[in-house]
Amino acid sequence: MPRPRLCRRIRFNPNITYFKPQGVPMRFLDVTELTREEIEALRLRNIDGLEQEKAAKKMHTSQSTYQRILSAAYKKITIALVNGNAIKIIK
C-alpha cells in the first residue's frame, strides 16, 4: 500500500482553466492536464524566481519532491506545445 500524499501548500488559484491553440476547435484537440501543485511549482520558480530550496519550503514539501513536480510540469507543457494539445488545469 503506497504512502498517503502529504498536504501541500498552494497559494495560487488560477481563474483560467484551459489554454488551447488558436483557431482549432476543442473537439479536435487532445488535452494535457496540469495539477494545481504543478502550476504552483512553475509560478514559484519562474515568476517569483525562487530557488528550489525556498520554493520547496513554501510548498511544504521536500526539495526532491518539488523537483519531481516541476519536472513533470515542464514535460507536460512541452508535450502540449509540441503536439498542439490543449492544456487543462485541474482543481
C-alpha positions as protocol buffer text, in pm:
chain_id: "A"
residue {
  index: 1
  type: MET
  ca { x: 0 y: 0 z: 0 }
}
residue {
  index: 2
  type: PRO
  ca { x: 156 y: 333 z: -101 }
}
residue {
  index: 3
  type: ARG
  ca { x: 220 y: 605 z: 148 }
}
residue {
  index: 4
  type: PRO
  ca { x: -57 y: 870 z: 157 }
}
residue {
  index: 5
  type: ARG
  ca { x: 19 y: 1205 z: -9 }
}
residue {
  index: 6
  type: LEU
  ca { x: 100 y: 1493 z: 220 }
}
residue {
  index: 7
  type: CYS
  ca { x: -96 y: 1815 z: 202 }
}
residue {
  index: 8
  type: ARG
  ca { x: 99 y: 2072 z: 2 }
}
residue {
  index: 9
  type: ARG
  ca { x: 51 y: 2445 z: 37 }
}
residue {
  index: 10
  type: ILE
  ca { x: -84 y: 2608 z: -278 }
}
residue {
  index: 11
  type: ARG
  ca { x: -133 y: 2984 z: -266 }
}
residue {
  index: 12
  type: PHE
  ca { x: -241 y: 3036 z: -625 }
}
residue {
  index: 13
  type: ASN
  ca { x: -583 y: 2961 z: -766 }
}
residue {
  index: 14
  type: PRO
  ca { x: -594 y: 3020 z: -1143 }
}
residue {
  index: 15
  type: ASN
  ca { x: -906 y: 3184 z: -1284 }
}
residue {
  index: 16
  type: ILE
  ca { x: -845 y: 3032 z: -1627 }
}
residue {
  index: 17
  type: THR
  ca { x: -852 y: 2654 z: -1656 }
}
residue {
  index: 18
  type: TYR
  ca { x: -792 y: 2595 z: -2029 }
}
residue {
  index: 19
  type: PHE
  ca { x: -534 y: 2708 z: -2284 }
}
residue {
  index: 20
  type: LYS
  ca { x: -557 y: 2593 z: -2643 }
}
residue {
  index: 21
  type: PRO
  ca { x: -411 y: 2664 z: -2985 }
}
residue {
  index: 22
  type: GLN
  ca { x: -586 y: 2948 z: -3164 }
}
residue {
  index: 23
  type: GLY
  ca { x: -825 y: 2857 z: -3444 }
}
residue {
  index: 24
  type: VAL
  ca { x: -864 y: 2489 z: -3358 }
}
residue {
  index: 25
  type: PRO
  ca { x: -1194 y: 2375 z: -3203 }
}
residue {
  index: 26
  type: MET
  ca { x: -1162 y: 2190 z: -2872 }
}
residue {
  index: 27
  type: ARG
  ca { x: -1327 y: 1878 z: -3014 }
}
residue {
  index: 28
  type: PHE
  ca { x: -1023 y: 1825 z: -3241 }
}
residue {
  index: 29
  type: LEU
  ca { x: -764 y: 1865 z: -2964 }
}
residue {
  index: 30
  type: ASP
  ca { x: -611 y: 1624 z: -2718 }
}
residue {
  index: 31
  type: VAL
  ca { x: -595 y: 1761 z: -2365 }
}
residue {
  index: 32
  type: THR
  ca { x: -287 y: 1768 z: -2140 }
}
residue {
  index: 33
  type: GLU
  ca { x: -377 y: 1809 z: -1772 }
}
residue {
  index: 34
  type: LEU
  ca { x: -171 y: 2007 z: -1520 }
}
residue {
  index: 35
  type: THR
  ca { x: -241 y: 1987 z: -1148 }
}
residue {
  index: 36
  type: ARG
  ca { x: -264 y: 2290 z: -923 }
}
residue {
  index: 37
  type: GLU
  ca { x: 57 y: 2187 z: -746 }
}
residue {
  index: 38
  type: GLU
  ca { x: 240 y: 2178 z: -1081 }
}
residue {
  index: 39
  type: ILE
  ca { x: 114 y: 2529 z: -1160 }
}
residue {
  index: 40
  type: GLU
  ca { x: 224 y: 2645 z: -814 }
}
residue {
  index: 41
  type: ALA
  ca { x: 571 y: 2495 z: -864 }
}
residue {
  index: 42
  type: LEU
  ca { x: 602 y: 2672 z: -1201 }
}
residue {
  index: 43
  type: ARG
  ca { x: 483 y: 3000 z: -1051 }
}
residue {
  index: 44
  type: LEU
  ca { x: 730 y: 2986 z: -761 }
}
residue {
  index: 45
  type: ARG
  ca { x: 1023 y: 2904 z: -990 }
}
residue {
  index: 46
  type: ASN
  ca { x: 954 y: 3116 z: -1298 }
}
residue {
  index: 47
  type: ILE
  ca { x: 752 y: 3413 z: -1174 }
}
residue {
  index: 48
  type: ASP
  ca { x: 872 y: 3453 z: -815 }
}
residue {
  index: 49
  type: GLY
  ca { x: 1225 y: 3342 z: -911 }
}
residue {
  index: 50
  type: LEU
  ca { x: 1273 y: 3125 z: -604 }
}
residue {
  index: 51
  type: GLU
  ca { x: 1543 y: 2863 z: -582 }
}
residue {
  index: 52
  type: GLN
  ca { x: 1449 y: 2500 z: -528 }
}
residue {
  index: 53
  type: GLU
  ca { x: 1508 y: 2503 z: -152 }
}
residue {
  index: 54
  type: LYS
  ca { x: 1293 y: 2811 z: -82 }
}
residue {
  index: 55
  type: ALA
  ca { x: 1017 y: 2705 z: -321 }
}
residue {
  index: 56
  type: ALA
  ca { x: 1001 y: 2360 z: -159 }
}
residue {
  index: 57
  type: LYS
  ca { x: 968 y: 2519 z: 185 }
}
residue {
  index: 58
  type: LYS
  ca { x: 685 y: 2742 z: 63 }
}
residue {
  index: 59
  type: MET
  ca { x: 501 y: 2438 z: -71 }
}
residue {
  index: 60
  type: HIS
  ca { x: 572 y: 2239 z: 250 }
}
residue {
  index: 61
  type: THR
  ca { x: 744 y: 1960 z: 63 }
}
residue {
  index: 62
  type: SER
  ca { x: 1095 y: 1821 z: 23 }
}
residue {
  index: 63
  type: GLN
  ca { x: 1336 y: 1951 z: -240 }
}
residue {
  index: 64
  type: SER
  ca { x: 1331 y: 1623 z: -427 }
}
residue {
  index: 65
  type: THR
  ca { x: 950 y: 1614 z: -439 }
}
residue {
  index: 66
  type: TYR
  ca { x: 941 y: 1977 z: -553 }
}
residue {
  index: 67
  type: GLN
  ca { x: 1187 y: 1893 z: -831 }
}
residue {
  index: 68
  type: ARG
  ca { x: 975 y: 1596 z: -943 }
}
residue {
  index: 69
  type: ILE
  ca { x: 662 y: 1816 z: -952 }
}
residue {
  index: 70
  type: LEU
  ca { x: 846 y: 2084 z: -1151 }
}
residue {
  index: 71
  type: SER
  ca { x: 994 y: 1832 z: -1396 }
}
residue {
  index: 72
  type: ALA
  ca { x: 652 y: 1675 z: -1455 }
}
residue {
  index: 73
  type: ALA
  ca { x: 503 y: 2020 z: -1524 }
}
residue {
  index: 74
  type: TYR
  ca { x: 778 y: 2112 z: -1772 }
}
residue {
  index: 75
  type: LYS
  ca { x: 737 y: 1778 z: -1950 }
}
residue {
  index: 76
  type: LYS
  ca { x: 358 y: 1815 z: -1979 }
}
residue {
  index: 77
  type: ILE
  ca { x: 382 y: 2172 z: -2109 }
}
residue {
  index: 78
  type: THR
  ca { x: 647 y: 2073 z: -2361 }
}
residue {
  index: 79
  type: ILE
  ca { x: 436 y: 1784 z: -2488 }
}
residue {
  index: 80
  type: ALA
  ca { x: 133 y: 2012 z: -2519 }
}
residue {
  index: 81
  type: LEU
  ca { x: 326 y: 2277 z: -2713 }
}
residue {
  index: 82
  type: VAL
  ca { x: 499 y: 2034 z: -2947 }
}
residue {
  index: 83
  type: ASN
  ca { x: 185 y: 1829 z: -3021 }
}
residue {
  index: 84
  type: GLY
  ca { x: -56 y: 2123 z: -3028 }
}
residue {
  index: 85
  type: ASN
  ca { x: -262 y: 1996 z: -2732 }
}
residue {
  index: 86
  type: ALA
  ca { x: -494 y: 2199 z: -2513 }
}
residue {
  index: 87
  type: ILE
  ca { x: -376 y: 2247 z: -2153 }
}
residue {
  index: 88
  type: LYS
  ca { x: -629 y: 2194 z: -1875 }
}
residue {
  index: 89
  type: ILE
  ca { x: -561 y: 2298 z: -1515 }
}
residue {
  index: 90
  type: ILE
  ca { x: -741 y: 2057 z: -1285 }
}
residue {
  index: 91
  type: LYS
  ca { x: -854 y: 2182 z: -947 }
}
